[in-house]
Amino acid sequence: MIFETLAEAIINRLLRLDPQTLVRLGELEGKLIRVDLGTMTFHVEPVAEGLKLHRNAPRAPDVTLRGSVPVFARLARTGIAVGELQISGDIEVGSRFQRILKDVELDWEEPLSRVVGDVAAHQIGRAVRGATSWGIETSRTVAQDVVEYLQEERRVLAPRVRVEDFMQSVDKLRADADRLEKRIELLQRPAR
């Protein structure tokens, strides 16, 4: 209970730095979203003031989002979690909530400027954006290099094109086998 209250207070304080997100969350008011992180499950209720968090569901959820902690972190940071985030229930509510998280733009420079001044807050903001951009680009490059190494040098990972070709071949073979099975069933029926 204390964790939910503390997490809710921190999240909502941050969300107040992005009034547009609060408006969009208010549009989902009355909906309940179950977030399943594998080892931990909690329920999120979007409201115009932010989010209400519940350990136990006050009612049946409208939608369930399942994924690992890194998947949700990536979703919040980059908005990319294609194929890794499972959505069940009201897909529209889940998709809208996912887009809201992706589009959060915290204007933390404004409150920082009250402490350190406008110029210093802007310089700090620029430095943080540059470091974040560099970190994202570096992560992307390292990931590409690892994939290339595993595909080309070690040959332990098939290139995406080959995997997709293989999957298409499997799908075609499965469809052919289904048609053949139907044809055999038709041939085995007694003539009338």
TORVEX-166046 format. One record per residue (C-alpha): residue in three letters; x, y, z. Coordinates in Angstrom, 2 decimals, padded with zeros to 5 digits, always signed. Layout:
N
(ALA,(X,Y,Z)),
...
This chain:
192
(MET,(+000.00,+000.00,+000.00)),
(ILE,(+002.82,+002.41,+000.88)),
(PHE,(+004.67,+001.55,-002.35)),
(GLU,(+001.59,+002.26,-004.48)),
(THR,(+000.94,+005.56,-002.69)),
(LEU,(+004.56,+006.69,-003.03)),
(ALA,(+004.85,+005.56,-006.68)),
(GLU,(+001.53,+007.23,-007.50)),
(ALA,(+002.64,+010.52,-005.90)),
(ILE,(+005.97,+010.53,-007.77)),
(ILE,(+004.40,+009.63,-011.13)),
(ASN,(+001.66,+012.22,-010.80)),
(ARG,(+004.11,+014.92,-009.76)),
(LEU,(+006.14,+014.19,-012.91)),
(LEU,(+003.02,+014.07,-015.09)),
(ARG,(+002.07,+017.58,-013.91)),
(LEU,(+005.12,+018.73,-015.91)),
(ASP,(+003.21,+017.70,-019.06)),
(PRO,(-000.32,+019.14,-018.94)),
(GLN,(-001.21,+017.69,-022.37)),
(THR,(-000.63,+014.17,-021.07)),
(LEU,(-002.96,+014.86,-018.16)),
(VAL,(-005.67,+015.91,-020.63)),
(ARG,(-005.17,+012.72,-022.64)),
(LEU,(-005.22,+010.57,-019.49)),
(GLY,(-008.47,+012.25,-018.49)),
(GLU,(-009.98,+010.97,-021.74)),
(LEU,(-009.42,+007.42,-020.44)),
(GLU,(-011.03,+008.12,-017.08)),
(GLY,(-013.22,+005.21,-015.97)),
(LYS,(-010.97,+002.63,-017.66)),
(LEU,(-008.86,+000.14,-015.72)),
(ILE,(-005.58,-001.14,-017.15)),
(ARG,(-003.86,-004.21,-015.75)),
(VAL,(-000.08,-004.09,-016.11)),
(ASP,(+001.56,-007.50,-015.84)),
(LEU,(+005.35,-007.34,-015.50)),
(GLY,(+005.71,-011.08,-015.00)),
(THR,(+006.79,-010.96,-011.36)),
(MET,(+004.56,-008.05,-010.43)),
(THR,(+001.03,-007.05,-011.42)),
(PHE,(-000.72,-003.80,-010.67)),
(HIS,(-003.69,-001.88,-012.00)),
(VAL,(-003.67,+001.64,-013.41)),
(GLU,(-006.65,+003.96,-013.47)),
(PRO,(-006.09,+007.02,-015.70)),
(VAL,(-007.69,+010.21,-014.37)),
(ALA,(-007.39,+013.88,-015.27)),
(GLU,(-004.98,+014.36,-012.33)),
(GLY,(-002.66,+011.55,-013.49)),
(LEU,(-002.77,+007.89,-012.57)),
(LYS,(-004.23,+005.93,-009.69)),
(LEU,(-002.33,+002.73,-008.90)),
(HIS,(-003.87,-000.34,-007.29)),
(ARG,(-002.19,-003.59,-006.26)),
(ASN,(-005.56,-005.38,-006.29)),
(ALA,(-008.13,-004.66,-008.98)),
(PRO,(-011.19,-002.74,-007.81)),
(ARG,(-013.03,-004.40,-010.75)),
(ALA,(-012.31,-006.39,-013.90)),
(PRO,(-009.72,-004.61,-016.08)),
(ASP,(-010.70,-003.22,-019.49)),
(VAL,(-007.33,-004.20,-020.92)),
(THR,(-004.21,-006.11,-019.86)),
(LEU,(-000.70,-005.13,-020.93)),
(ARG,(+001.93,-007.87,-020.50)),
(GLY,(+005.66,-007.48,-020.89)),
(SER,(+008.93,-007.44,-019.04)),
(VAL,(+010.26,-004.43,-017.14)),
(PRO,(+012.76,-003.63,-019.95)),
(VAL,(+009.91,-003.70,-022.49)),
(PHE,(+007.90,-001.16,-020.49)),
(ALA,(+011.02,+000.95,-019.91)),
(ARG,(+011.74,+000.93,-023.66)),
(LEU,(+008.11,+001.81,-024.36)),
(ALA,(+008.26,+004.79,-022.01)),
(ARG,(+011.67,+005.91,-023.32)),
(THR,(+011.34,+005.35,-027.09)),
(GLY,(+007.75,+004.26,-027.68)),
(ILE,(+009.02,+001.12,-029.38)),
(ALA,(+007.86,-002.22,-028.06)),
(VAL,(+006.47,-003.78,-031.23)),
(GLY,(+005.83,-007.48,-030.79)),
(GLU,(+007.16,-007.45,-027.23)),
(LEU,(+004.15,-005.94,-025.49)),
(GLN,(+001.09,-008.17,-025.37)),
(ILE,(-002.29,-006.45,-025.24)),
(SER,(-005.48,-008.33,-024.44)),
(GLY,(-008.98,-007.07,-023.77)),
(ASP,(-010.01,-003.68,-025.16)),
(ILE,(-007.22,-003.19,-027.69)),
(GLU,(-008.24,+000.42,-028.38)),
(VAL,(-007.85,+001.40,-024.71)),
(GLY,(-004.49,-000.41,-024.55)),
(SER,(-003.25,+001.28,-027.72)),
(ARG,(-004.36,+004.72,-026.56)),
(PHE,(-002.64,+004.23,-023.20)),
(GLN,(+000.51,+003.03,-024.95)),
(ARG,(+000.51,+006.13,-027.21)),
(ILE,(+000.01,+008.41,-024.20)),
(LEU,(+003.05,+006.88,-022.47)),
(LYS,(+005.10,+007.19,-025.65)),
(ASP,(+004.22,+010.87,-026.08)),
(VAL,(+004.95,+012.06,-022.53)),
(GLU,(+007.02,+015.26,-022.77)),
(LEU,(+008.15,+016.37,-019.33)),
(ASP,(+009.09,+020.04,-019.24)),
(TRP,(+011.42,+019.70,-016.28)),
(GLU,(+013.46,+022.73,-017.36)),
(GLU,(+010.74,+025.10,-016.07)),
(PRO,(+010.86,+023.95,-012.43)),
(LEU,(+014.65,+023.61,-012.66)),
(SER,(+014.91,+027.23,-013.86)),
(ARG,(+013.29,+028.38,-010.60)),
(VAL,(+016.20,+026.81,-008.73)),
(VAL,(+019.22,+027.49,-010.96)),
(GLY,(+017.95,+030.21,-013.35)),
(ASP,(+016.80,+030.15,-016.97)),
(VAL,(+020.20,+030.07,-018.67)),
(ALA,(+021.62,+027.31,-016.46)),
(ALA,(+018.41,+025.23,-016.78)),
(HIS,(+018.56,+025.55,-020.57)),
(GLN,(+022.25,+024.53,-020.64)),
(ILE,(+021.58,+021.54,-018.37)),
(GLY,(+018.61,+020.56,-020.54)),
(ARG,(+020.69,+020.77,-023.69)),
(ALA,(+023.43,+018.65,-022.13)),
(VAL,(+020.96,+016.01,-020.94)),
(ARG,(+019.22,+015.87,-024.35)),
(GLY,(+022.60,+015.50,-026.06)),
(ALA,(+023.69,+012.74,-023.68)),
(THR,(+020.36,+010.95,-024.07)),
(SER,(+020.55,+011.19,-027.85)),
(TRP,(+024.13,+009.93,-027.80)),
(GLY,(+023.15,+007.07,-025.47)),
(ILE,(+020.24,+005.99,-027.68)),
(GLU,(+022.36,+006.15,-030.84)),
(THR,(+025.22,+004.28,-029.16)),
(SER,(+022.84,+001.57,-027.92)),
(ARG,(+021.38,+001.22,-031.40)),
(THR,(+024.84,+000.97,-032.98)),
(VAL,(+026.07,-001.59,-030.43)),
(ALA,(+022.92,-003.69,-030.95)),
(GLN,(+023.40,-003.59,-034.73)),
(ASP,(+027.08,-004.54,-034.36)),
(VAL,(+026.23,-007.48,-032.08)),
(VAL,(+023.56,-008.75,-034.48)),
(GLU,(+025.94,-008.39,-037.44)),
(TYR,(+028.71,-010.20,-035.55)),
(LEU,(+026.38,-013.07,-034.61)),
(GLN,(+025.04,-013.30,-038.16)),
(GLU,(+028.17,-012.81,-040.24)),
(GLU,(+031.15,-013.81,-038.09)),
(ARG,(+029.82,-016.46,-035.71)),
(ARG,(+026.96,-017.63,-037.94)),
(VAL,(+024.82,-018.44,-034.89)),
(LEU,(+022.03,-016.04,-035.79)),
(ALA,(+020.18,-016.17,-039.10)),
(PRO,(+019.61,-012.91,-040.96)),
(ARG,(+016.06,-011.59,-040.67)),
(VAL,(+015.40,-012.10,-044.40)),
(ARG,(+016.29,-015.79,-044.15)),
(VAL,(+014.10,-016.25,-041.06)),
(GLU,(+011.18,-014.51,-042.78)),
(ASP,(+011.68,-016.66,-045.92)),
(PHE,(+011.74,-019.77,-043.76)),
(MET,(+008.58,-018.74,-041.93)),
(GLN,(+006.80,-018.05,-045.23)),
(SER,(+007.87,-021.46,-046.49)),
(VAL,(+006.54,-023.10,-043.31)),
(ASP,(+003.24,-021.24,-043.69)),
(LYS,(+002.96,-022.31,-047.35)),
(LEU,(+003.80,-025.92,-046.44)),
(ARG,(+001.20,-025.85,-043.64)),
(ALA,(-001.45,-024.50,-046.05)),
(ASP,(-000.51,-027.14,-048.65)),
(ALA,(-000.74,-029.89,-046.03)),
(ASP,(-004.18,-028.62,-044.94)),
(ARG,(-005.42,-028.64,-048.54)),
(LEU,(-004.02,-032.15,-049.07)),
(GLU,(-005.72,-033.36,-045.89)),
(LYS,(-009.06,-031.96,-047.11)),
(ARG,(-008.57,-033.58,-050.52)),
(ILE,(-007.82,-036.97,-048.91)),
(GLU,(-010.93,-036.63,-046.72)),
(LEU,(-013.01,-035.95,-049.85)),
(LEU,(-011.54,-038.96,-051.67)),
(GLN,(-012.18,-041.26,-048.69)),
(ARG,(-015.88,-040.41,-048.52)),
(PRO,(-018.09,-043.13,-049.97)),
(ALA,(-019.63,-042.31,-053.34)),
(ARG,(-023.38,-041.62,-053.23)),
